[in-house]
Amino acid sequence: MGGKSWIDEELAGSQFRDLRLGQRLRTLMTQLAGAVGAPIPLACQDWANTKAAYRFLSNPDVSEREILDGHFHATASRAAAVEGPVLVLQDTTEFSFQRTRPEAIGAIGYAPSRRGDDGRFRLHTVCGLLMHSSLAIPQEGLPLGLAAIRFWSRAKFKGSAALKRHVNPTRVPIEAKESMRWLANMQAATMLLGAPDRLIHIGDRENDIYEFFCATQEAGTHFLVRTCVDRLAGSGGHTIAAEMAEVAVAGHHRVEIGDGTTAEIALRYKRVHVLPPIGKQKRYPALDLTIIHAQEETAPDDRPAIDWKLITDLPVASAADAVRMLRWYGMRWKIEIFHKILKSGCRAEEARLRTAERLVNLIAVFCILAWRLFWMTMINRAAPRASPRLALANDEVALLDRLASRSPPGGPAYVLTDYLTQIARLGGYLARAHDPPPGNTVMWPGWARLMDIKLGAKLTAPTCG
């Protein structure tokens, strides 16, 4: 990272049939990075650049694949450089938009709007896009980058409850369902990152899909999923829940649940012979999987008791192994943070583009910027004593030195955390002695303000001749 331009390094692997498109992507990325959350006209500053950005986003030779190709290659390089397991976090998020012609974008679901004469809420179709992304991180939690992504929308949304009245979902092949996104992203991320045996694909309860479990086995990789389906186990005469009810507590673990509060959970785990759904037993084999049950034995008065059930193909031989799996699953929240940066930091849902194709291309650009902001926040915690040039260009280091009146500027006494904390202070971080490290919500406004200061410094710099 660092050097003259992190954007050039991140897009080095991008390949367009027309080299001018690659150059325009670099220009657009630079403009948007210099005005985080700003609309395209404000980021581009003039009509010529704004029109060029619109033309790029609407070009039929441009898609999210071409835009993100360089970032994917950079993610693979960063993953290859780290040791130990790589966690691949999967999740889906929605982008909703208000349009006079929503059919040009598509639908994502229903939402209540106003009450009718009978007092009931009327439902309206929500216009928008869905995005399913895979974020790669090591055990330490530093975001390495995206490893796979899929966008889609629905021409018409009927709702899963309405569909279930007409068809048994267990009889529908996975290839015909939106759930196929979990398998497709797993396969794409595994192919990109290589070394499938060290990858652990992590998903929430929506990822509790038997076909997904089988697909990971075929790909030679691993999974860790929060389970919500009580599947048939053993010879088929009982379920997983019945088998786990007979397992003794193997240990206890204390977890922090926020505001300094802790909770003690009991751990149970067992290797279980899991059967596929009845309607799919001819197509899919039975699997030997590990079930981990982490449960708070005494329910507190002010919140629901913790009750996590995880399923994985990895072996668990001790309570320490079970705790490690819980910590890995707890990392899944990082992809939620990434989506929050996209929506709150980059303000993706405020884009005014009129078609799904243009919006997808813009969100793909935002994905690279959102990852960078997330990475800067986390590298401050992972390597605070590193050189500031790990994350910042030379002119940015010099500018921050001037703002802080450092003497001598850029001296060895100043490390990465000094500079990133200063950026966070530009975004409202107080940097008091008892404050935790700055988070994303102060980093993105701080970075945007630094870019404004950088522009001002450039305009006021003395010129020769």
VMD Tcl script that draws the C-alpha trace (Angstrom):
set ca {
  {0.00 0.00 0.00}
  {1.00 3.64 0.03}
  {3.51 4.86 -2.54}
  {2.46 7.45 -5.08}
  {-1.12 6.27 -5.44}
  {-3.01 3.43 -3.77}
  {-5.57 3.70 -6.59}
  {-2.97 2.86 -9.25}
  {-1.86 -0.15 -7.22}
  {-5.45 -1.30 -6.61}
  {-6.45 -1.02 -10.27}
  {-3.22 -2.38 -11.75}
  {-4.89 -5.70 -12.56}
  {-7.93 -4.17 -14.26}
  {-8.31 -5.06 -17.92}
  {-10.50 -3.16 -20.36}
  {-10.68 -3.74 -24.08}
  {-10.24 0.01 -24.48}
  {-7.32 1.42 -22.46}
  {-9.13 4.74 -22.21}
  {-11.78 3.11 -20.04}
  {-9.11 2.04 -17.56}
  {-7.76 5.57 -17.47}
  {-11.23 6.97 -16.91}
  {-11.81 4.51 -14.03}
  {-8.62 5.76 -12.34}
  {-9.74 9.36 -12.80}
  {-13.22 8.64 -11.44}
  {-11.82 6.73 -8.46}
  {-9.50 9.64 -7.67}
  {-12.36 12.11 -7.87}
  {-14.71 10.07 -5.68}
  {-11.93 9.33 -3.16}
  {-11.36 13.05 -2.87}
  {-15.03 13.75 -2.09}
  {-16.32 10.77 -0.09}
  {-20.12 10.74 -0.04}
  {-20.47 13.63 -2.46}
  {-22.65 13.37 -5.61}
  {-20.86 12.83 -8.91}
  {-21.11 16.48 -10.11}
  {-19.55 17.73 -6.87}
  {-16.79 15.11 -6.99}
  {-16.02 15.84 -10.66}
  {-16.18 19.65 -10.26}
  {-17.00 20.52 -13.89}
  {-19.35 19.45 -16.65}
  {-16.66 17.85 -18.83}
  {-15.53 15.45 -16.08}
  {-19.12 14.84 -14.93}
  {-20.21 13.95 -18.46}
  {-17.18 11.66 -18.84}
  {-18.13 9.90 -15.58}
  {-21.72 9.38 -16.74}
  {-20.51 8.03 -20.08}
  {-18.16 5.62 -18.34}
  {-20.90 4.29 -16.03}
  {-23.33 3.82 -18.95}
  {-20.79 2.30 -21.36}
  {-21.93 -1.19 -22.47}
  {-18.30 -2.37 -22.34}
  {-18.12 -1.57 -18.63}
  {-19.50 -3.87 -15.94}
  {-18.84 -4.54 -12.28}
  {-16.51 -7.35 -13.31}
  {-14.15 -5.07 -15.25}
  {-14.29 -2.41 -12.54}
  {-13.49 -4.83 -9.70}
  {-11.10 -7.14 -11.56}
  {-7.99 -5.26 -10.41}
  {-9.26 -5.13 -6.83}
  {-9.94 -8.88 -6.88}
  {-6.36 -9.55 -7.99}
  {-5.04 -7.23 -5.27}
  {-7.16 -9.07 -2.70}
  {-5.68 -12.39 -3.83}
  {-2.15 -10.98 -3.49}
  {-2.83 -9.72 0.03}
  {-4.38 -13.05 1.01}
  {-1.35 -14.95 -0.31}
  {0.92 -12.78 1.82}
  {-0.75 -13.61 5.15}
  {-0.24 -16.79 7.13}
  {-2.90 -19.04 8.61}
  {-6.60 -19.37 7.80}
  {-8.41 -16.79 5.69}
  {-12.04 -16.14 6.61}
  {-14.34 -15.38 3.68}
  {-17.40 -13.54 5.00}
  {-20.58 -13.63 2.92}
  {-23.70 -11.50 3.24}
  {-26.44 -9.80 1.23}
  {-27.47 -6.16 1.45}
  {-30.14 -4.06 -0.25}
  {-29.91 -0.66 -1.90}
  {-33.24 1.13 -2.18}
  {-33.95 4.10 -4.45}
  {-36.86 6.43 -5.15}
  {-37.59 6.72 -8.87}
  {-40.48 7.89 -11.02}
  {-39.67 4.95 -13.35}
  {-38.69 2.11 -11.00}
  {-38.96 -0.51 -13.75}
  {-35.57 0.67 -15.09}
  {-33.96 -0.55 -11.88}
  {-36.16 -3.32 -10.50}
  {-37.75 -4.33 -7.21}
  {-36.37 -5.74 -3.97}
  {-39.51 -6.23 -1.88}
  {-42.53 -4.63 -0.25}
  {-42.81 -1.92 2.41}
  {-45.80 -0.33 4.18}
  {-46.67 3.15 2.93}
  {-49.98 4.57 4.23}
  {-53.15 3.34 5.88}
  {-56.20 2.67 3.79}
  {-59.80 3.45 4.67}
  {-60.00 0.16 6.55}
  {-57.08 1.19 8.79}
  {-54.64 -1.33 7.31}
  {-51.27 -0.37 5.89}
  {-51.02 -0.40 2.12}
  {-47.89 -1.96 0.66}
  {-45.80 -0.49 -2.10}
  {-43.04 -2.11 -4.14}
  {-39.57 -0.97 -3.12}
  {-37.31 -0.04 -6.02}
  {-33.72 -1.15 -5.65}
  {-30.83 -3.56 -6.09}
  {-29.44 -6.44 -4.07}
  {-25.74 -7.13 -3.63}
  {-24.15 -10.29 -2.31}
  {-20.49 -9.85 -1.45}
  {-17.63 -11.91 -0.03}
  {-15.02 -10.13 2.10}
  {-11.69 -11.85 2.86}
  {-10.01 -11.28 6.24}
  {-7.28 -13.06 8.23}
  {-7.88 -14.19 11.82}
  {-6.71 -10.78 13.06}
  {-9.60 -9.07 11.26}
  {-7.82 -6.76 8.79}
  {-10.00 -6.55 5.63}
  {-7.97 -7.87 2.70}
  {-10.61 -6.95 0.13}
  {-13.52 -8.38 -1.79}
  {-13.18 -11.87 -3.26}
  {-16.53 -12.15 -5.07}
  {-19.66 -10.09 -5.69}
  {-23.06 -10.45 -7.34}
  {-25.76 -7.86 -8.12}
  {-29.37 -8.46 -9.09}
  {-32.89 -7.08 -8.87}
  {-36.34 -8.54 -9.41}
  {-38.70 -7.56 -12.19}
  {-41.58 -8.43 -9.85}
  {-41.49 -9.33 -6.19}
  {-44.06 -11.81 -4.89}
  {-42.57 -12.59 -1.49}
  {-41.33 -15.93 -0.21}
  {-44.52 -16.60 1.76}
  {-46.64 -16.25 -1.38}
  {-44.32 -18.53 -3.33}
  {-44.45 -21.24 -0.66}
  {-48.22 -21.48 -1.08}
  {-47.72 -22.64 -4.66}
  {-44.51 -24.66 -4.58}
  {-42.53 -26.67 -2.05}
  {-39.16 -24.86 -1.91}
  {-37.30 -28.06 -1.00}
  {-38.33 -29.49 -4.38}
  {-36.89 -26.56 -6.34}
  {-33.28 -27.07 -7.53}
  {-30.81 -24.70 -5.89}
  {-29.79 -23.47 -9.36}
  {-33.28 -21.95 -9.77}
  {-33.21 -20.05 -6.46}
  {-31.65 -16.78 -5.37}
  {-29.92 -18.89 -2.71}
  {-27.55 -20.00 -5.46}
  {-25.63 -16.78 -4.76}
  {-24.06 -18.39 -1.67}
  {-22.66 -21.25 -3.72}
  {-21.59 -19.04 -6.63}
  {-19.70 -16.62 -4.39}
  {-18.03 -19.46 -2.51}
  {-16.85 -21.03 -5.77}
  {-15.66 -17.70 -7.21}
  {-13.80 -16.71 -4.02}
  {-12.18 -20.16 -3.74}
  {-10.98 -19.98 -7.34}
  {-9.64 -16.45 -6.87}
  {-7.83 -16.94 -3.57}
  {-6.48 -20.43 -4.18}
  {-5.29 -22.74 -1.40}
  {-8.92 -23.80 -0.69}
  {-7.96 -25.86 2.36}
  {-7.11 -22.73 4.36}
  {-10.30 -20.84 3.45}
  {-13.30 -20.84 5.83}
  {-16.49 -19.49 4.26}
  {-18.66 -17.90 6.96}
  {-22.36 -17.09 6.68}
  {-25.38 -16.33 8.83}
  {-28.57 -18.39 9.16}
  {-29.61 -17.55 5.59}
  {-26.55 -19.53 4.52}
  {-27.81 -22.71 6.25}
  {-28.14 -24.51 2.89}
  {-27.36 -28.19 2.50}
  {-26.31 -27.75 -1.12}
  {-23.77 -25.18 0.07}
  {-22.27 -27.69 2.50}
  {-21.87 -30.23 -0.29}
  {-20.42 -27.65 -2.69}
  {-17.69 -26.69 -0.22}
  {-16.73 -30.35 0.11}
  {-16.48 -30.66 -3.67}
  {-14.31 -27.52 -3.81}
  {-12.00 -28.83 -1.08}
  {-12.66 -25.85 1.18}
  {-14.38 -25.28 4.55}
  {-17.43 -23.53 5.98}
  {-18.75 -22.19 9.28}
  {-22.44 -21.26 9.31}
  {-24.97 -20.35 11.96}
  {-27.62 -23.00 11.63}
  {-31.38 -22.58 11.90}
  {-32.61 -25.87 10.38}
  {-33.08 -28.90 12.61}
  {-31.91 -31.50 10.10}
  {-32.28 -35.27 10.24}
  {-29.30 -36.97 11.84}
  {-27.90 -40.44 12.43}
  {-29.99 -43.08 10.69}
  {-32.86 -40.64 10.14}
  {-34.89 -41.50 13.23}
  {-34.01 -38.30 15.09}
  {-32.78 -34.75 14.46}
  {-29.65 -32.76 15.29}
  {-31.42 -31.04 18.19}
  {-32.35 -34.36 19.76}
  {-28.78 -35.62 19.46}
  {-27.27 -32.40 20.86}
  {-29.68 -32.45 23.81}
  {-27.81 -35.50 25.11}
  {-24.36 -33.87 24.86}
  {-22.79 -32.78 28.13}
  {-21.34 -29.31 28.64}
  {-17.67 -29.36 27.57}
  {-16.67 -26.02 29.05}
  {-17.63 -22.43 29.70}
  {-16.54 -19.22 28.04}
  {-17.02 -15.59 29.00}
  {-17.88 -13.19 26.17}
  {-18.15 -9.41 26.09}
  {-21.49 -8.18 24.77}
  {-20.91 -4.42 24.84}
  {-20.62 -1.57 27.36}
  {-18.24 -3.68 29.43}
  {-20.94 -6.29 30.12}
  {-19.97 -9.94 29.94}
  {-21.92 -13.16 29.75}
  {-20.93 -16.74 30.51}
  {-21.93 -19.31 27.92}
  {-21.88 -23.10 28.12}
  {-20.26 -24.94 25.22}
  {-21.38 -28.20 23.69}
  {-20.05 -29.76 20.51}
  {-20.31 -33.08 18.70}
  {-19.54 -34.64 15.33}
  {-22.91 -35.58 13.85}
  {-23.92 -37.64 10.80}
  {-26.23 -35.19 9.00}
  {-28.71 -36.28 6.33}
  {-29.87 -34.17 3.35}
  {-33.53 -33.04 3.14}
  {-35.89 -35.91 2.32}
  {-36.64 -34.56 -1.15}
  {-32.93 -34.35 -2.01}
  {-31.51 -37.56 -0.57}
  {-31.08 -39.10 -4.02}
  {-29.02 -36.14 -5.22}
  {-26.85 -35.26 -2.22}
  {-24.84 -37.46 0.17}
  {-24.98 -37.50 3.96}
  {-22.20 -35.53 5.65}
  {-20.31 -35.84 8.93}
  {-20.36 -32.31 10.37}
  {-19.58 -30.66 13.70}
  {-22.34 -28.94 15.66}
  {-21.34 -26.27 18.19}
  {-23.96 -25.04 20.65}
  {-23.09 -21.95 22.70}
  {-25.85 -21.14 25.16}
  {-26.29 -18.78 28.08}
  {-27.72 -21.06 30.74}
  {-29.37 -18.29 32.78}
  {-31.42 -15.77 30.83}
  {-30.76 -12.15 31.93}
  {-33.62 -9.77 32.68}
  {-32.71 -7.03 30.19}
  {-32.06 -9.01 26.99}
  {-32.59 -12.38 25.32}
  {-30.20 -15.15 26.32}
  {-27.33 -15.92 23.95}
  {-28.10 -19.07 21.96}
  {-25.83 -19.75 19.00}
  {-25.82 -22.97 17.01}
  {-23.02 -23.30 14.48}
  {-22.40 -26.01 11.91}
  {-19.04 -26.66 10.26}
  {-17.10 -29.33 8.45}
  {-14.02 -28.54 10.58}
  {-13.16 -30.85 13.50}
  {-13.58 -29.61 17.08}
  {-11.60 -31.58 19.63}
  {-11.71 -29.27 22.64}
  {-13.52 -26.33 24.21}
  {-10.66 -24.12 22.96}
  {-11.43 -25.22 19.38}
  {-15.10 -24.35 19.92}
  {-14.17 -20.90 21.26}
  {-12.00 -20.29 18.21}
  {-14.96 -21.12 15.94}
  {-17.15 -18.69 17.89}
  {-14.55 -15.96 17.45}
  {-14.33 -16.66 13.75}
  {-18.09 -16.43 13.41}
  {-18.05 -13.21 15.43}
  {-15.86 -11.74 12.66}
  {-18.88 -11.94 10.34}
  {-19.97 -8.56 11.67}
  {-17.15 -6.96 9.67}
  {-19.01 -7.42 6.39}
  {-21.95 -5.56 7.96}
  {-19.54 -2.71 8.70}
  {-18.38 -2.77 5.08}
  {-21.98 -2.44 3.89}
  {-22.54 0.40 6.36}
  {-19.58 2.30 4.90}
  {-21.06 1.83 1.43}
  {-24.41 3.26 2.47}
  {-23.53 5.84 5.13}
  {-20.01 6.84 4.07}
  {-20.23 6.62 0.26}
  {-24.00 7.31 0.32}
  {-24.64 4.78 -2.43}
  {-28.43 5.00 -2.00}
  {-28.39 8.72 -2.76}
  {-27.11 8.16 -6.32}
  {-29.48 9.57 -8.95}
  {-28.55 7.31 -11.87}
  {-31.60 6.01 -13.70}
  {-30.80 2.41 -14.65}
  {-29.70 -0.69 -12.78}
  {-26.61 -1.11 -14.98}
  {-25.30 2.38 -14.20}
  {-26.02 2.03 -10.50}
  {-24.24 -1.32 -10.34}
  {-21.15 0.18 -11.98}
  {-21.14 3.11 -9.54}
  {-21.61 0.85 -6.51}
  {-18.73 -1.33 -7.76}
  {-16.50 1.77 -7.72}
  {-17.80 2.62 -4.24}
  {-16.90 -0.93 -3.10}
  {-13.21 -0.27 -3.70}
  {-13.40 3.07 -1.91}
  {-15.39 1.57 1.00}
  {-12.84 -1.22 1.39}
  {-10.01 1.33 1.47}
  {-11.71 3.37 4.21}
  {-12.36 0.19 6.20}
  {-8.77 -0.97 5.70}
  {-7.39 2.36 6.93}
  {-9.50 2.12 10.08}
  {-8.35 -1.42 10.84}
  {-4.67 -1.04 9.88}
  {-4.52 1.63 12.59}
  {-5.30 -1.15 15.08}
  {-3.35 -3.97 13.44}
  {-0.07 -2.12 12.80}
  {-0.10 1.21 14.70}
  {3.71 1.44 14.84}
  {4.20 0.97 11.09}
  {5.44 3.65 8.72}
  {2.74 6.16 7.73}
  {3.61 5.48 4.09}
  {1.99 2.07 4.47}
  {-1.36 3.87 4.09}
  {-0.62 7.40 2.92}
  {1.09 9.01 -0.04}
  {4.11 11.25 0.51}
  {2.17 14.48 -0.12}
  {-0.51 13.41 2.38}
  {2.12 12.70 5.04}
  {3.72 16.09 4.39}
  {0.36 17.86 4.58}
  {-0.53 16.22 7.90}
  {2.91 17.16 9.23}
  {2.18 20.79 8.35}
  {-1.26 20.65 9.99}
  {0.25 19.23 13.20}
  {3.33 21.50 13.09}
  {5.60 18.48 13.48}
  {9.30 19.20 13.77}
  {11.10 17.69 12.06}
  {8.31 16.73 9.61}
  {8.08 13.04 8.78}
  {10.63 12.14 11.43}
  {11.03 8.53 12.62}
  {9.30 9.37 15.91}
  {5.99 9.65 14.09}
  {4.25 6.40 13.15}
  {1.13 5.34 11.30}
  {-1.27 5.76 14.21}
  {-0.18 9.40 14.66}
  {-1.32 10.22 11.13}
  {-4.48 8.14 11.00}
  {-5.58 9.50 14.37}
  {-5.04 13.00 13.03}
  {-7.27 12.17 10.03}
  {-9.91 10.86 12.44}
  {-9.71 14.11 14.42}
  {-10.58 15.97 11.22}
  {-13.75 13.86 11.23}
  {-14.69 14.63 14.85}
  {-12.63 12.12 16.83}
  {-11.65 13.64 20.20}
  {-8.58 11.45 20.83}
  {-8.96 11.57 24.60}
  {-6.76 9.26 26.68}
  {-9.62 6.85 27.45}
  {-11.15 6.84 23.96}
  {-10.99 3.60 21.93}
  {-9.22 3.67 18.53}
  {-11.11 5.75 15.93}
  {-13.83 3.96 13.98}
  {-15.16 4.20 10.45}
  {-17.74 6.89 11.20}
  {-14.99 9.43 11.93}
  {-12.53 8.14 9.34}
  {-14.62 8.82 6.24}
  {-15.50 12.46 7.07}
  {-11.92 12.97 8.22}
  {-10.58 11.62 4.94}
  {-13.01 13.79 2.95}
  {-11.87 16.87 4.85}
  {-8.21 15.98 4.32}
  {-8.86 15.77 0.57}
  {-10.43 19.24 0.66}
  {-7.37 20.57 2.49}
  {-5.14 18.79 -0.02}
  {-6.95 20.49 -2.89}
  {-6.61 23.86 -1.20}
  {-2.90 23.32 -0.64}
  {-2.46 22.40 -4.27}
  {-4.28 25.52 -5.47}
  {-2.23 27.81 -3.22}
  {1.13 26.19 -3.95}
  {3.65 28.57 -5.58}
  {4.22 28.06 -9.29}
  {7.26 28.82 -11.39}
  {7.28 31.13 -14.42}
}
mol new
graphics top color blue
foreach p $ca { graphics top sphere $p radius 0.5 }
foreach p [lrange $ca 0 end-1] q [lrange $ca 1 end] { graphics top cylinder $p $q radius 0.2 }
display resetview
